[in-house]
Amino acid sequence: MPQTASIFEIHDDRFRHLIVGSAGLDELYGECRWAEGPVWFADLNCLVWSDIPNQRMLRWADGTVSVFREPSNFVNGNTRDRQGRLVSCEHGGRRVTRTEIDGSITVLADSYEGKKLNSPNDVVVRSDGSVWFTDPTYGIKSDYEGYRAEPEQATRNVYRLDPQTGVLAAVVTDFGQPNGLAFSPDETKLYVADSASSHDISAPRHIRVFDIIEGTRLSAGREFCSLDNGLPDGFRVDIAGNIWTSAGDGVHCFAPDGTLLGKILVPQTVANLTFGGPRRNRLFITATRSLYSVYLATTGAALG
């Protein structure tokens, strides 16, 4: 049986070395409709995240919350590239964009093989500058998180955008609804969540892992872990390769071997999370209406 201490549910003793037992879960903001896409700006000491249905992006800094961008075009997932530029997935525009240093917006991808993307959801940037993102249909299912439309793509894919040629390639095409994604600390593996059970209770609730071949292709896709509560949405990786993923009852932590180590119990359904703070040991959690944070005894991977 798991042992529960404070907000932490311990399933494996290894989890004790990753948490601060006395740490509490702090609610930093609670007026979102569906909080998503947190990204940490270390150079500005602030967090930016999406409030998708409210068509805005918010900024948390030194305990104060302000509007970062409004309207946001229903932005969902966010990350930063190696030049510090914000890269975002827009449900409204069905595209992936980059915010340049001067504030202008560059469209990185909005179509594949001459047809519109579904609704890009989450995005990561590899050290070689390539942009990898997922493209489920959540943003076109209704007018709540985007604009209702029929999908033009036959499948819901994971894509890689080449930084040199700008060529977009579908690297995985057999997902129900690909969602969150993250690289292993050494960038040899890509983890991708499948959240299709949100609309199909018979669908798996798992994260898959793929080997990255020559930086451009994926192979040997296999199930990494399956959730026992809710479904996997966004997630991040710490410096030891542990996966910290969103779930129905909070945040679940899995070891690199796929073992469930423990959980952080959160009172609302978690959508996404990221490591931040000056030491990257503070986990920021977007959960339905709220932004939470908790201090940990581990730190986020460089690309987390």
Backbone torsions as a table, in degrees:
resi	resn	phi	psi	omega
1	MET	NA	139.7	178.2
2	PRO	-67.6	149.4	176.7
3	GLN	-101.7	131.1	-178.7
4	THR	-106.1	126.8	176.5
5	ALA	-132.7	118.4	-178.6
6	SER	57.6	-128.3	179.8
7	ILE	-88.1	0.3	-174.3
8	PHE	-103.4	136.1	174.7
9	GLU	-112.5	115.2	-172.2
10	ILE	-97.9	119.9	178.5
11	HIS	-106.3	-19.6	-177.4
12	ASP	-146.7	137.7	-175.9
13	ASP	-59.0	-23.5	178.3
14	ARG	-61.1	-24.7	-178.7
15	PHE	-67.1	-29.1	-178.4
16	ARG	-61.2	-27.8	-178.4
17	HIS	-84.9	-4.6	-178.6
18	LEU	-105.4	-10.4	-174.9
19	ILE	-118.8	161.8	171.4
20	VAL	-106.5	105.1	-171.1
21	GLY	-54.8	-30.7	-177.7
22	SER	-90.2	-2.9	-176.6
23	ALA	-70.4	145.4	177.8
24	GLY	-108.9	165.6	176.5
25	LEU	-93.5	116.3	-177.3
26	ASP	-99.5	126.6	173.2
27	GLU	-88.0	116.8	-174.8
28	LEU	-94.7	-23.5	-178.9
29	TYR	-163.8	147.0	-175.0
30	GLY	-142.3	30.4	-175.7
31	GLU	-123.4	37.3	175.3
32	CYS	-96.7	167.5	170.3
33	ARG	-98.8	-43.7	173.3
34	TRP	-151.2	100.4	-175.9
35	ALA	-81.5	135.4	-175.0
36	GLU	-153.4	177.0	166.7
37	GLY	52.9	45.9	179.7
38	PRO	-70.6	139.6	177.2
39	VAL	-141.7	134.3	-176.2
40	TRP	-94.8	134.0	175.1
41	PHE	-109.4	94.7	-176.8
42	ALA	-64.5	-36.2	-178.1
43	ASP	-69.5	-21.7	178.6
44	LEU	-110.1	-2.2	-179.8
45	ASN	52.6	49.6	-179.5
46	CYS	-146.5	163.2	176.2
47	LEU	-116.5	137.7	173.8
48	VAL	-117.1	137.5	176.4
49	TRP	-146.6	168.2	-175.2
50	SER	-101.2	142.2	168.4
51	ASP	-118.5	86.5	-162.9
52	ILE	-58.5	-56.9	-175.7
53	PRO	-64.3	-26.2	179.1
54	ASN	-83.4	2.8	175.3
55	GLN	56.4	46.1	-179.7
56	ARG	-150.8	159.0	170.3
57	MET	-118.6	139.7	-175.7
58	LEU	-114.9	158.6	179.0
59	ARG	-126.6	130.5	173.1
60	TRP	-110.9	128.2	178.4
61	ALA	-150.9	123.5	177.0
62	ASP	52.3	39.5	176.0
63	GLY	84.0	-1.3	-178.8
64	THR	-110.7	136.4	178.4
65	VAL	-109.9	133.6	178.1
66	SER	-139.4	168.3	178.8
67	VAL	-81.9	126.6	177.3
68	PHE	-88.7	-43.1	179.8
69	ARG	-153.6	132.2	177.2
70	GLU	-156.5	124.8	-1.0
71	PRO	-74.2	158.9	-174.1
72	SER	-105.1	-4.1	-173.8
73	ASN	62.8	35.1	178.1
74	PHE	57.2	46.0	176.2
75	VAL	-61.7	138.6	176.8
76	ASN	-111.4	-96.0	-176.2
77	GLY	-77.6	150.3	-179.5
78	ASN	-139.0	152.6	170.2
79	THR	-154.1	-178.0	174.5
80	ARG	-125.8	147.5	176.2
81	ASP	-90.0	-177.7	-175.0
82	ARG	-71.0	-11.2	174.3
83	GLN	-95.2	2.9	178.1
84	GLY	84.3	8.3	-179.2
85	ARG	-83.2	144.7	-179.1
86	LEU	-78.1	128.4	176.1
87	VAL	-116.1	127.8	-171.0
88	SER	-133.1	152.2	174.5
89	CYS	-103.7	118.9	-178.5
90	GLU	-102.2	118.2	171.5
91	HIS	-67.2	-43.6	-175.0
92	GLY	-62.3	-42.6	-179.7
93	GLY	-90.5	-6.4	-177.3
94	ARG	52.3	50.5	-172.6
95	ARG	-154.0	165.8	171.8
96	VAL	-109.8	129.7	-176.6
97	THR	-126.3	162.6	175.2
98	ARG	-126.1	131.3	175.3
99	THR	-90.2	116.2	-178.1
100	GLU	-75.3	168.0	-177.7
101	ILE	-59.2	-31.4	179.9
102	ASP	-85.6	3.3	178.0
103	GLY	93.6	-9.4	179.1
104	SER	-71.9	159.0	-176.5
105	ILE	-109.8	127.9	175.2
106	THR	-110.3	129.2	177.0
107	VAL	-82.4	120.0	179.3
108	LEU	-89.3	-38.8	-179.3
109	ALA	-158.8	134.4	175.6
110	ASP	-142.5	-0.4	179.4
111	SER	-153.6	160.7	176.3
112	TYR	-141.0	124.7	-177.6
113	GLU	53.4	41.5	174.4
114	GLY	80.2	4.9	-179.7
115	LYS	-123.1	148.2	-178.6
116	LYS	-59.9	145.5	170.4
117	LEU	-65.9	162.9	178.2
118	ASN	-69.9	-80.2	174.7
119	SER	-164.1	89.5	-178.6
120	PRO	-46.7	136.8	-167.6
121	ASN	-113.6	-53.9	-178.5
122	ASP	-140.4	156.6	-168.7
123	VAL	-148.6	144.1	172.7
124	VAL	-137.0	154.6	179.4
125	VAL	-121.0	125.8	-179.7
126	ARG	-80.2	164.9	-177.4
127	SER	-64.3	-19.7	177.0
128	ASP	-84.2	2.1	178.6
129	GLY	92.1	-6.9	179.1
130	SER	-69.2	143.5	-177.8
131	VAL	-108.0	123.6	-179.1
132	TRP	-115.8	131.3	-178.4
133	PHE	-148.1	160.6	178.7
134	THR	-104.2	153.8	-173.9
135	ASP	-139.0	69.2	174.4
136	PRO	-77.8	-169.2	-176.3
137	THR	-111.6	13.0	-174.4
138	TYR	-58.1	-37.3	-176.3
139	GLY	-75.0	-10.4	178.5
140	ILE	-117.5	7.7	177.9
141	LYS	-74.8	-27.9	-178.7
142	SER	-155.8	-178.2	177.6
143	ASP	-94.3	12.4	-177.4
144	TYR	-83.8	-41.6	-179.2
145	GLU	-115.7	18.3	-178.4
146	GLY	169.3	-141.7	179.7
147	TYR	-127.1	124.8	-177.8
148	ARG	-57.9	133.9	178.9
149	ALA	-162.9	160.3	175.0
150	GLU	-83.4	136.9	178.8
151	PRO	-66.0	141.0	176.3
152	GLU	-97.4	-22.8	177.0
153	GLN	-82.8	138.1	-178.9
154	ALA	-71.8	-24.6	-178.1
155	THR	-132.7	167.1	179.4
156	ARG	-106.9	108.5	-162.8
157	ASN	-110.1	165.5	164.4
158	VAL	-105.7	131.4	-175.0
159	TYR	-118.2	155.2	170.1
160	ARG	-125.5	126.9	176.7
161	LEU	-102.2	120.3	-178.4
162	ASP	-73.1	129.0	-175.9
163	PRO	-71.9	-22.0	-177.6
164	GLN	-91.6	-46.7	-174.9
165	THR	-96.2	-19.5	-175.8
166	GLY	75.8	8.5	-179.7
167	VAL	-75.9	132.1	178.5
168	LEU	-98.9	127.6	-179.1
169	ALA	-124.1	136.5	173.9
170	ALA	-83.4	113.1	-175.4
171	VAL	-94.9	-20.6	172.4
172	VAL	-142.6	135.2	-175.5
173	THR	-128.5	8.9	-173.2
174	ASP	-113.3	24.4	177.8
175	PHE	-85.2	152.0	170.1
176	GLY	-72.0	-57.7	174.5
177	GLN	-146.9	92.3	178.3
178	PRO	-66.1	140.7	-172.8
179	ASN	-132.2	-112.1	-178.7
180	GLY	-67.0	155.4	178.2
181	LEU	-153.0	153.3	-179.7
182	ALA	-161.1	151.7	176.1
183	PHE	-89.8	152.8	167.7
184	SER	-67.1	160.0	-177.1
185	PRO	-55.5	-32.6	179.6
186	ASP	-92.6	5.2	177.7
187	GLU	61.8	22.0	176.8
188	THR	-90.5	-12.1	-178.7
189	LYS	-133.3	150.2	173.0
190	LEU	-122.5	126.9	176.0
191	TYR	-100.8	137.4	-179.5
192	VAL	-137.7	130.4	178.2
193	ALA	-85.6	146.2	171.0
194	ASP	-116.0	116.1	-175.8
195	SER	-109.5	24.9	-176.1
196	ALA	-60.6	-20.8	180.0
197	SER	-67.8	-8.0	175.6
198	SER	-60.7	-29.9	-179.4
199	HIS	-125.9	-1.3	179.5
200	ASP	-141.1	101.5	-172.9
201	ILE	-66.3	-15.0	178.8
202	SER	-86.5	-8.9	-178.1
203	ALA	-74.4	153.6	179.3
204	PRO	-68.6	155.3	178.4
205	ARG	-116.3	64.8	-169.7
206	HIS	-132.0	167.0	169.8
207	ILE	-110.8	133.6	177.0
208	ARG	-104.7	156.6	178.7
209	VAL	-128.3	141.2	-178.1
210	PHE	-128.3	147.0	171.0
211	ASP	-82.3	137.6	178.7
212	ILE	-94.1	121.4	-176.5
213	ILE	-103.9	118.8	177.8
214	GLU	53.6	27.2	175.5
215	GLY	74.5	-0.7	-173.4
216	THR	-127.4	-23.6	-174.5
217	ARG	-124.2	160.9	177.7
218	LEU	-118.2	146.8	176.8
219	SER	-149.4	170.5	174.9
220	ALA	55.8	43.4	177.4
221	GLY	-64.5	135.2	-177.2
222	ARG	-153.3	159.8	178.0
223	GLU	-71.2	130.2	177.4
224	PHE	-93.9	-47.2	179.7
225	CYS	-157.6	161.4	176.5
226	SER	-129.3	141.7	-176.3
227	LEU	-89.4	144.6	178.0
228	ASP	-98.4	0.4	178.0
229	ASN	-150.8	118.7	-179.8
230	GLY	73.1	-153.0	-176.9
231	LEU	-138.4	157.6	178.8
232	PRO	-79.8	133.3	177.7
233	ASP	-119.2	-108.2	176.6
234	GLY	-85.8	154.7	178.6
235	PHE	-157.6	167.6	177.8
236	ARG	-139.5	168.5	-177.3
237	VAL	-121.3	139.0	177.1
238	ASP	-93.5	179.4	-173.1
239	ILE	-65.1	-21.0	179.0
240	ALA	-92.2	1.0	179.5
241	GLY	88.1	8.1	175.5
242	ASN	-73.1	142.2	179.3
243	ILE	-97.7	126.6	175.9
244	TRP	-111.7	107.9	-172.2
245	THR	-119.4	150.4	173.6
246	SER	-65.2	153.7	179.7
247	ALA	-159.0	177.1	-177.6
248	GLY	-69.9	-30.7	-177.4
249	ASP	-108.8	9.5	178.5
250	GLY	146.6	-135.2	178.4
251	VAL	-117.1	128.3	177.2
252	HIS	-104.2	139.0	179.4
253	CYS	-113.2	125.0	179.4
254	PHE	-117.0	137.8	175.3
255	ALA	-70.4	163.8	177.8
256	PRO	-57.9	-20.3	177.9
257	ASP	-89.2	3.6	177.0
258	GLY	90.7	1.1	179.2
259	THR	-75.5	133.5	173.5
260	LEU	-71.7	116.5	-179.4
261	LEU	-88.2	-39.5	-178.2
262	GLY	176.6	-178.4	-177.5
263	LYS	-135.2	150.7	165.7
264	ILE	-105.1	116.8	-176.2
265	LEU	-81.4	126.1	-176.9
266	VAL	-126.0	136.6	-174.4
267	PRO	-71.6	-9.7	177.1
268	GLN	-125.8	157.7	179.1
269	THR	-61.7	126.9	-176.8
270	VAL	-86.4	136.3	178.1
271	ALA	-104.2	-36.9	-174.0
272	ASN	-163.6	174.9	-177.7
273	LEU	-165.6	163.4	174.1
274	THR	-158.5	155.7	175.2
275	PHE	-86.8	142.9	178.8
276	GLY	-159.1	-161.9	-173.8
277	GLY	85.1	163.5	-177.4
278	PRO	-55.6	-30.9	-178.9
279	ARG	-107.3	6.7	-178.9
280	ARG	55.5	29.6	178.9
281	ASN	-111.1	15.4	178.2
282	ARG	-113.0	122.0	-179.4
283	LEU	-92.8	118.3	176.0
284	PHE	-95.8	131.6	-170.8
285	ILE	-125.6	123.3	173.0
286	THR	-97.4	123.2	-173.1
287	ALA	-139.1	100.4	177.8
288	THR	54.4	-99.3	-176.5
289	ARG	-91.5	-11.5	-166.4
290	SER	-125.2	158.9	168.3
291	LEU	-109.6	124.5	178.7
292	TYR	-118.3	166.5	170.1
293	SER	-148.4	155.0	176.4
294	VAL	-150.2	141.5	177.0
295	TYR	-84.8	141.9	-179.4
296	LEU	-123.5	171.1	176.7
297	ALA	-99.8	18.4	174.7
298	THR	-132.9	172.2	-179.7
299	THR	-127.4	157.3	-179.2
300	GLY	-72.4	147.4	174.3
301	ALA	-63.4	159.8	-175.9
302	ALA	-56.4	-34.2	-179.2
303	LEU	-97.9	8.7	-176.7
304	GLY	-82.2	NA	NA
